[in-house]
Amino acid sequence: MKQQHLRVLVAVGVLTLGSAGTGSAHASPASPPGCPAVAEVFATDNTAIITDPADPRLRTRLHRFDHEVRGIIRAHGAKPGSSTLLDGVFWSDELKQTTYERSREFEVNRVDPAGLRHIADVIRKQYHQESVLTFRCLPRNAPDTDAVQIQAPGVSPTRLHDALLADPEARERLGGGSVTVDGRLILIAPLTDLPLAKKLTAELGVDWDTAEVRYGDEEFVG
């Protein structure tokens, strides 16, 4: 996943292993209240630029990728949680148009920040990605909190595509976002861009009162 592609949606968890990239179960943090996992990793095995929303490559379920990434997480001392299939819509400044990507969000437990970084880097190298996005769920007032993850129901990839095209500032600053197959938006943004992210959700027709907001630390590992 390219870095500009990843400023989209969110989920990205941070994982940490102990020294030298090895996991440590006893020192592992617990997930904060309201967070299903300590961290999330957003990743794909796609290396192509896809601009046609009807491209058959966007129908893949990424089952093999799911199995392989879970193996990577376990092999480096962390515990994989659930995995969610995503449809990403991203703005390419180079192409001056939206691009599409199938990816997965992986929940990761029993891991700390260095570990997530290490796991994300292994995934990045194995699948030839420029970067992999991680999000570590943290209390709102934690020292490392620098980002927000917004999840909201009732959004389709088509709606996200149209909203990005209509809002130049959002597409350039946020880069895009992702939608689950059941229509749930996942958007990750720096805390400094929270007003812009909130504006984009309104343009998507989302009632802010129905949105779930989580705070944490995001990192593009690359």
C-alpha positions in Angstrom: 0.0 0.0 0.0 1.3 3.4 -0.8 1.5 5.9 2.0 -0.8 8.3 0.3 -3.3 5.5 -0.2 -3.2 4.6 3.4 -4.3 7.9 4.9 -7.8 6.6 4.5 -9.4 4.6 6.7 -8.4 3.0 9.3 -7.6 0.8 11.2 -4.1 0.2 11.9 -2.9 -1.2 14.9 0.3 -1.1 16.5 2.1 -4.0 17.8 5.1 -4.3 19.8 7.4 -7.1 20.6 10.2 -7.0 23.0 13.8 -6.3 22.3 15.2 -7.2 18.9 11.7 -7.7 17.5 10.8 -10.7 19.6 7.4 -10.8 21.3 6.9 -10.7 25.0 3.5 -11.9 26.3 4.0 -10.7 29.9 4.7 -7.2 29.0 1.9 -6.9 26.5 -0.6 -4.1 27.0 -4.3 -4.6 27.2 -6.6 -3.0 24.8 -8.3 0.2 26.1 -12.0 0.2 26.9 -14.1 0.3 23.7 -11.2 -1.1 21.6 -11.5 -4.7 20.3 -7.8 -5.1 20.1 -4.5 -3.6 21.2 -3.7 -2.6 17.6 -4.7 -3.0 14.0 -2.7 -3.5 10.8 -4.1 -2.5 7.4 -2.4 -4.3 4.6 -2.8 -5.8 1.1 -0.9 -8.0 -1.3 -1.9 -5.8 -4.3 0.9 -4.0 -6.2 -1.2 -2.9 -9.2 -2.8 0.5 -9.8 -6.6 -0.2 -10.2 -8.7 2.7 -11.6 -11.8 0.8 -12.8 -14.3 0.0 -10.0 -15.5 -2.9 -12.0 -12.0 -4.5 -12.2 -12.4 -8.3 -11.3 -9.4 -8.0 -9.0 -11.5 -6.0 -6.6 -13.7 -9.1 -6.1 -11.0 -11.2 -4.4 -11.7 -12.2 -0.8 -8.0 -12.4 0.1 -8.4 -15.7 1.9 -4.8 -16.9 1.3 -3.5 -13.5 2.3 -5.5 -13.6 5.5 -4.1 -17.0 6.4 -0.5 -15.9 5.6 -0.6 -12.7 7.6 -2.1 -14.4 10.6 0.9 -16.8 10.4 3.3 -13.8 10.3 1.6 -12.3 13.4 1.9 -15.6 15.3 5.5 -16.2 14.2 6.6 -12.9 15.7 5.1 -13.5 19.2 1.7 -11.7 18.9 -1.8 -13.0 18.8 -4.0 -12.4 15.8 -7.7 -11.4 16.3 -10.3 -11.1 13.7 -9.7 -9.9 10.1 -12.0 -7.7 8.1 -12.2 -7.4 4.3 -12.1 -3.8 3.0 -12.8 -1.9 -0.2 -10.4 1.1 -0.3 -10.9 4.2 -2.3 -7.8 6.5 -2.6 -6.9 9.6 -4.3 -3.7 9.4 -6.5 -2.1 12.8 -6.8 0.2 11.4 -9.4 -2.7 10.1 -11.6 -5.1 12.9 -10.6 -7.8 10.3 -10.1 -9.2 7.8 -7.6 -7.7 4.3 -7.3 -9.2 1.2 -5.8 -7.8 -1.6 -3.6 -9.0 -4.7 -1.8 -7.2 -5.0 1.6 -7.7 -6.4 5.1 -7.6 -5.0 8.6 -6.0 -7.4 11.1 -6.6 -7.1 14.8 -3.4 -7.8 16.8 -3.1 -8.5 20.5 -0.3 -9.4 22.9 2.1 -7.0 21.3 3.7 -3.6 21.9 4.8 -0.7 19.6 8.2 -2.1 18.5 6.5 -5.4 17.7 3.9 -3.9 15.5 6.4 -2.0 13.7 8.4 -5.1 13.2 5.4 -7.2 12.1 4.2 -4.5 9.7 7.7 -4.3 8.2 7.8 -8.0 7.6 4.4 -7.8 5.9 5.6 -4.8 3.8 8.6 -6.6 2.6 6.9 -9.9 1.9 4.2 -8.4 -0.2 6.3 -5.7 -1.9 4.5 -2.7 -0.4 5.8 0.9 0.0 4.3 1.1 3.5 1.9 -0.6 5.8 -0.5 1.4 8.1 -0.8 0.5 11.8 -3.1 2.0 14.5 -2.5 1.5 18.2 -5.6 2.1 20.2 -4.9 4.4 23.2 -6.8 6.6 25.7 -7.6 10.0 24.3 -5.2 11.7 26.7 -2.3 9.3 26.3 1.1 10.9 25.4 1.4 8.9 22.2 -2.1 9.7 20.9 -1.8 11.5 17.6 -4.6 10.2 15.5 -8.3 9.3 15.4 -10.1 6.3 13.8 -13.7 7.0 12.7 -16.1 4.2 12.0 -19.6 4.8 10.7 -22.4 2.8 9.1 -24.2 3.4 5.9 -21.4 4.2 3.5 -20.6 2.5 0.1 -17.4 2.7 -1.9 -19.3 4.7 -4.6 -20.4 7.3 -2.0 -16.8 7.5 -0.7 -15.5 7.9 -4.3 -18.0 10.7 -5.1 -17.3 12.6 -1.8 -13.6 12.5 -2.4 -14.0 13.9 -5.9 -16.2 16.7 -4.6 -13.8 17.7 -1.8 -10.3 18.5 -3.0 -9.0 19.3 0.5 -10.2 16.1 2.0 -8.8 13.9 -0.8 -5.4 15.6 -0.7 -5.1 15.8 3.1 -6.8 12.5 4.1 -5.9 10.5 0.9 -9.0 8.3 1.0 -10.6 5.7 3.2 -12.0 2.2 3.3 -15.4 0.6 3.6 -16.2 -2.9 4.9 -18.4 -5.2 2.7 -21.4 -4.5 5.0 -21.0 -0.7 4.4 -19.1 0.5 7.5 -16.6 3.4 6.8 -13.2 3.2 8.4 -11.3 6.5 8.3 -8.0 7.2 10.0 -6.7 10.8 10.3 -4.2 12.8 12.3 -5.8 14.6 15.3 -5.0 17.9 13.6 -7.2 16.9 10.7 -10.2 15.8 12.8 -12.4 18.7 11.7 -11.7 17.8 8.1 -12.5 14.1 8.7 -15.7 15.1 10.5 -16.6 17.3 7.5 -16.0 14.4 5.1 -18.3 12.1 7.1 -21.0 14.7 6.9 -20.6 14.9 3.1 -21.0 11.1 3.1 -24.4 11.6 4.8 -23.2 10.2 8.1 -24.9 11.4 11.3 -21.9 12.1 13.6 -23.9 10.8 16.5 -23.8 7.3 14.9 -20.0 7.4 14.4 -17.6 5.5 16.6 -14.5 7.4 17.4 -11.3 5.8 18.7 -8.1 7.6 19.6 -4.6 6.2 19.2 -1.2 6.3 17.5 -0.9 5.8 13.7 2.3 4.9 11.9 3.1 4.3 8.2 5.8 1.6 8.4 8.0 1.7 5.3 
